[in-house]
Amino acid sequence: MPRNTALSTLLASGRDLVIDGALATELEAHGCDLEDPLWSAKVLLEQPQLIKQVHRDYFDAGASVAITASYQATPQGFARRGIGEEEALELVALSVRLADEARREHAAANPEGKPLLIAGSVGPYGAYLADGSEYRGDYTLSRTEFMDFHRPRIAALVGAGADFLACETLPSFAEAEALLALVAEFDVESWFSFTLRDGGHISDGTPLAGVAALCGAEPRVAAVGVNCVPLELVAPALAALGAAASTPLLVYPNSGEHYDAVTKTWGPSGGGNADGPGNGQPAGLAGLAGTWRELGARLVGGCCRTTPHDIAALAAL
């Protein structure tokens, strides 16, 4: 089995890494109903082996990084289902173990394979609210409140053996500050990935240059970038980050379809995108990855509505 190697070490060696794709999309393809405030974390309760299967499918497709099913898994969220904190944190730890089991199975079948990493997903407070606010960043908590919210899940992810944290889909500068304090508190490597208002600003309006500087000041942050964003915003966001960041960049956008955060539904793209062919059809991740890598992206993968097929195409580049 390949030796687990820290994210920063792999990046320093010159490797460009492929991140996995959407977890929820694949769980729905397996018949899961995710119309629930817990979203994909609901499957940790009901069909955990399906989560392992999806992780295995992405490793088999060529992904080097699996992101755990803990994005919306918090003690506060599980409490709504009558689940106590101890059991909730055990479910968070289970998300790491499932990804690691998939990694071990893939490695056993591919003994000469590349190093594989497990990223412990830390979704934003807005994901717990389950009202689309991870795309607005319009919630306000104190630093202490943010840290108290995120600390138990981070402790569970670190304790379960996640290789690093994926602090992802972040819309808020203040929340990123609190998470950085926790990254230092736990002395754990991480990446920080933000949602966007436009090609130059995260969802709460903070310039990307500001978050690049914030994350660049914390040595435990191995990469900074964007995720769960439209394809047409990726190139301008990478350009803005690249002009300000000394940290490696990452990107894992959505498939190219349009998401309505109010109705929680997906629809066709409104037209061609700035990176794509301009014929009303979104270009695939693999078709755009070359441009993104030229703009400095060292880690590329997919978010909502992407599949193992998309990741296989990326891995084949």
Secondary structure, 3 states (H helix, E strand, C coil): CCCCCCHHHHHHCCCCEEECCCHHHHHHHCCCCCCCCCHHHHHHHHCHHHHHHHHHHHHHHCCCEEECCCCCCCHHHHHCCCCCHHHHHHHHHHHHHHHHHHHHHHHHHCCCCCCCEEEEEECCHHHHHCCCHHHCCCCCCCHHHHHHHHHHHHHHHHHCCCCEEEEEEECCHHHHHHHHHHHHHHCCCEEEEECEEECCEECCCCEHHHHHHHHHCCCCEEEEEEECCCHHHHHHHHHHHHHHCCCCEEEECCCCCEEECCCCEEECCCCCCCCCCCCCCCCCHHHHHHHHHHCCEEEECCCCCCCHHHHHHHHCC
